[in-house]
Amino acid sequence: MGEIAKVPELVKEANQASCLHNDIPPFFIRHGSKDPLVPSEQSILFADEIRLIAGSERVTLEIIEGAGYGGAQFETPKNLEKVFVFFDKSLN
């Protein structure tokens, strides 16, 4: 593979933002602020890209303060309800 700075074409292919267009389906992005695997800044940047390319109505971003990579904080009744509302709105 190599260092990412030395393989820019592979980095571009791996970047999900390269697949964005103005007619994408809605996104619901939820990320833990204490995620030890993927920095929450990546979700923030991705949501910003969606807003720029497709409009702010195409993305919902929530950073769950103190949450890690998945887990109980994502599965509270309140947080699950937000997911169900998003799907109801997006699929109708």
GIBEL-V659886 format. One record per run of one state. SS is the DSSP state (hx for helix, st for strand, lp for the rest). FROM is the first residue (numbers start at 1). TO is the last residue. Records with the same first field share a line. If there is no record, write none. Layout:
SS = FROM-TO  FROM-TO
//
This chain:
lp = 1-3  7-7  15-15  20-26  33-39  55-55  65-71  76-76  92-92
hx = 4-6  8-14  16-19  40-54  56-58  72-75  77-91
st = 27-32  59-64
//
